[in-house]
Amino acid sequence: MPQAAQWSYLMDMDGVLVHEEHMIPGAGEFIAELNERGTNYVVVTNNPIYTRRDLRARLLATGLDIAEDRIWTSALATARFLHSQRPGGTAYVIGEVGLTTAMHEAGYVLTDRDPDYVVLGETRTYSFEAITTAIRLIDKGARFVSTNPDATGPSRQGLLPAAGAVAALIEKATGKKPYFVGKPNPLMMRSALRAIGAHSESTLMIGDRMDTDVIAGLEAGLATILVLSGISTLNTVEQYPFRPSLIIDSVADLIGHTADPFRS
C-alpha cells in the first residue's frame, strides 16, 4: 500500500460526505479528526452551480462544518484554467452564480459579443435561447469549454440533464468538441492540489465513482480510496482495467487512522 509521512486529502462531496442533503454517517467525525490533526484537505466537486460560501452553508445544514477555503469546484478550476490560458479574456457563460462569480474573480469579462470562449456550466433551467447563442458564437470561432462532463445530475424527482448532455447537443450542432475541465480531467485534481499547497506524492483522493473520482486521482498521480456509500459498487470496480488503492464502505472506516489510512 502507498505510504507517506503526512497525507493530504482530496475528497468528493456527494456520495462521500453527503447524500441527498443528508450527512453520510461518520462523515462529521471524519472531518473533525482531519481538523484536529491539522490535516491538509479539500472537498473537490464537479458541481459548478454554487459558490464556496453557498456550499459551506449547504454542508452546514447537514451538520458538516467545512471552511470555504476547504472547498474546490469545477467552476473555480475552469476560471483558473482560462486565466492561465488567456488572462483578462472574455467569455459567454451559461451557468449559475458559482460559475459567473468565479469568472469575474478571475478577471474575465462576460459578454455575448465575439467572446474568446463559450463556457458551459450547470443551471437549473437551461435556456433554448442561451444554447442557441452559444452555438452561434462557437460557429463564429469562440472556443468551447465546459466545467464538467457529467451527463446527468440527481434531484428528488429523478435524473436531470447536466452539462455533459447539453455539451453533446452543442457539439452536435457545431461539430466542435468542448474541453471539459472537471473530473475526470486530472487538471481538476492538480488545480485543487495547488489551491491547498499539497503534492501528489503525499495526497490521496476519496471518491464514490470509478469513472470520475478514481480515474482522475489515478491520472493525477494520487493514491485513491473508493467508498461504497455512493455510486460505484464492488461489481462496478471489476468493470474497469484499473483499481483504487483501497476500497472501504464509507469514510467512517477511516476514523481513528486518518494519519495512516492504508494500514492493514
C-alpha positions in Angstrom: 0.0 0.0 0.0 1.1 3.6 -0.5 2.9 5.3 2.3 3.5 9.0 3.1 4.9 10.8 6.2 1.8 13.1 6.2 -1.2 12.5 3.9 -3.2 15.3 2.4 -6.8 14.5 1.4 -8.8 15.4 -1.7 -12.4 14.2 -1.4 -15.6 14.3 -3.4 -18.7 15.7 -1.7 -21.8 13.9 -2.9 -21.7 10.2 -2.1 -18.7 10.6 0.2 -19.7 13.2 2.8 -23.4 13.8 2.0 -26.2 12.0 0.2 -29.4 13.8 -0.9 -28.9 16.7 1.6 -28.1 14.4 4.5 -24.7 13.7 6.1 -23.4 10.2 5.5 -22.9 8.5 8.9 -19.4 9.1 10.2 -18.6 12.0 7.9 -18.8 14.5 10.7 -16.3 12.6 12.9 -14.1 12.0 9.9 -13.9 15.8 9.1 -13.4 16.6 12.9 -10.5 14.2 13.0 -8.9 15.8 10.0 -9.3 19.2 11.6 -8.0 18.1 15.0 -4.9 16.6 13.4 -4.3 19.7 11.3 -4.5 17.6 8.1 -4.4 19.4 4.8 -7.6 18.6 2.9 -10.1 20.0 0.3 -13.5 18.9 -0.9 -13.5 18.7 -4.7 -16.8 18.8 -6.5 -17.8 18.9 -10.2 -20.9 21.0 -9.2 -20.3 24.5 -10.6 -23.7 26.0 -9.6 -22.8 27.2 -6.1 -20.0 29.5 -4.7 -17.8 28.2 -2.0 -19.8 30.2 0.5 -23.1 28.6 -0.7 -21.6 25.1 -0.5 -20.3 25.8 3.0 -23.9 26.8 4.0 -25.4 23.7 2.4 -22.9 21.5 4.2 -23.5 23.2 7.5 -27.2 22.4 7.1 -26.3 18.7 7.1 -24.1 19.2 10.2 -20.8 19.3 8.4 -18.6 22.3 9.3 -16.1 22.8 6.4 -14.4 26.2 5.8 -14.8 27.9 2.4 -11.1 27.6 1.6 -11.5 23.8 2.0 -13.9 23.6 -1.0 -12.9 23.5 -4.6 -15.4 23.4 -7.5 -15.2 22.8 -11.3 -16.2 26.5 -11.7 -13.1 27.7 -9.8 -10.9 25.2 -11.7 -12.4 26.4 -15.0 -11.9 30.1 -14.2 -8.3 29.4 -13.1 -7.6 27.4 -16.3 -9.0 30.2 -18.5 -7.0 32.8 -16.7 -3.8 30.7 -17.2 -4.6 30.4 -20.9 -5.8 33.9 -21.8 -5.6 36.4 -18.8 -8.2 39.1 -18.9 -10.2 37.4 -21.6 -13.9 37.4 -22.5 -16.5 34.7 -22.3 -20.1 33.9 -22.9 -21.2 31.9 -19.9 -24.2 29.6 -19.4 -24.4 28.9 -15.7 -25.3 30.0 -12.2 -23.7 32.3 -9.7 -20.9 29.8 -8.8 -19.5 30.0 -12.3 -20.2 33.7 -13.1 -18.6 34.7 -9.8 -15.5 32.6 -10.4 -15.1 34.0 -13.9 -15.4 37.6 -12.6 -12.9 36.9 -9.8 -10.5 35.6 -12.5 -10.7 38.9 -14.3 -12.9 37.8 -17.1 -15.5 40.0 -18.9 -18.8 38.2 -19.6 -20.2 39.1 -23.0 -22.1 37.8 -26.0 -20.1 39.9 -28.4 -17.3 37.9 -30.1 -16.1 36.3 -26.8 -12.8 34.3 -26.6 -14.7 31.4 -25.1 -18.1 29.9 -24.6 -18.2 28.4 -21.1 -20.9 25.9 -20.3 -21.7 25.1 -16.7 -24.7 23.7 -14.9 -28.0 25.6 -14.5 -31.4 24.7 -13.0 -33.1 26.0 -16.1 -31.3 25.6 -19.4 -32.5 28.3 -21.9 -33.0 27.4 -25.5 -32.2 31.0 -26.4 -28.9 30.8 -24.4 -27.9 27.5 -26.0 -28.7 28.9 -29.5 -26.5 31.9 -28.7 -23.7 29.6 -27.6 -24.0 27.5 -30.8 -23.8 30.6 -33.0 -20.8 32.0 -31.1 -18.9 28.7 -31.3 -19.7 28.6 -35.0 -18.2 32.0 -35.4 -15.0 30.9 -33.7 -15.4 31.1 -29.9 -13.5 28.3 -28.1 -15.8 25.8 -26.4 -15.1 24.9 -22.7 -17.4 23.1 -20.2 -17.0 22.9 -16.4 -17.7 19.2 -16.3 -18.7 16.2 -18.4 -21.5 14.8 -16.1 -24.4 13.9 -18.4 -26.9 13.8 -15.6 -27.4 15.1 -12.1 -29.7 14.0 -9.2 -32.8 15.6 -8.0 -35.7 14.4 -5.7 -37.8 13.9 -8.8 -35.2 11.8 -10.6 -32.4 12.5 -13.1 -31.7 15.9 -14.5 -29.8 16.7 -17.7 -26.4 18.2 -16.8 -23.5 19.9 -18.5 -22.3 16.9 -20.4 -25.7 16.3 -22.0 -26.1 19.9 -23.1 -22.5 20.0 -24.3 -23.3 17.0 -26.5 -26.2 19.0 -28.0 -23.9 21.9 -28.8 -21.2 19.7 -30.1 -23.7 18.0 -32.5 -24.8 21.4 -33.8 -21.4 22.9 -34.2 -19.1 20.0 -34.8 -16.8 21.4 -32.1 -15.8 19.3 -29.1 -15.7 21.0 -25.7 -12.7 20.9 -23.4 -14.0 19.6 -20.0 -12.1 20.9 -17.0 -13.8 19.0 -14.2 -13.3 15.4 -13.2 -12.1 13.0 -14.6 -9.7 15.6 -16.1 -6.6 15.4 -13.9 -6.3 19.1 -14.4 -9.1 19.5 -11.8 -7.0 17.4 -9.3 -3.9 19.5 -9.9 -5.7 22.8 -9.5 -7.1 21.5 -6.2 -3.6 20.5 -5.1 -2.3 23.9 -5.9 -5.2 25.5 -4.1 -4.1 23.9 -0.8 -0.4 23.7 -1.5 -0.3 19.9 -1.5 1.9 17.4 -3.5 0.6 14.4 -5.5 3.1 12.0 -3.9 1.6 12.5 -0.4 -2.1 13.1 -1.4 -5.0 10.7 -1.7 -8.3 11.1 -3.4 -11.5 9.7 -1.8 -14.5 9.3 -4.2 -17.6 7.2 -4.8 -17.2 6.9 -8.6 -14.7 4.8 -10.6 -15.3 6.8 -13.8 -14.6 10.2 -12.4 -13.0 10.3 -8.9 -10.8 7.2 -9.0 -9.5 7.7 -12.6 -8.9 11.4 -12.0 -6.9 10.7 -8.9 -5.0 7.9 -10.6 -4.1 10.0 -13.6 -3.0 12.9 -11.3 -0.6 10.6 -9.5 -2.6 10.3 -6.3 -3.4 7.3 -4.1 -7.1 6.6 -4.4 -9.8 5.4 -2.0 -13.2 4.2 -3.3 -16.1 4.5 -0.8 -19.2 2.3 -1.4 -21.5 4.9 0.1 -22.4 6.5 -3.3 -22.5 5.4 -6.9 -19.9 2.7 -7.6 -20.2 -0.9 -6.1 -17.8 -3.8 -5.9 -19.2 -5.1 -9.1 -18.5 -1.7 -10.8 -14.9 -2.0 -9.8 -14.5 -5.2 -11.8 -15.6 -3.5 -15.0 -12.5 -1.3 -15.1 -8.9 -2.1 -16.0 -7.7 0.0 -13.0 -8.4 -0.3 -9.3 -8.4 2.1 -6.4 -5.6 1.8 -3.8 -8.2 0.9 -1.2 -12.0 0.1 -1.1 -14.0 0.9 2.1 -17.7 1.1 3.0 -17.5 4.8 3.9 -15.3 7.5 5.4 -16.4 6.2 8.8 -13.9 3.4 8.2 -11.1 5.9 8.3 -11.9 7.3 11.7 -9.1 6.7 14.1 -6.4 6.2 11.5 -6.5 9.1 9.1 -2.8 9.5 9.6 -2.3 6.0 8.2 -5.3 5.2 6.0 -3.6 2.2 4.3 -2.7 0.3 7.3 -3.7 -3.4 7.2 
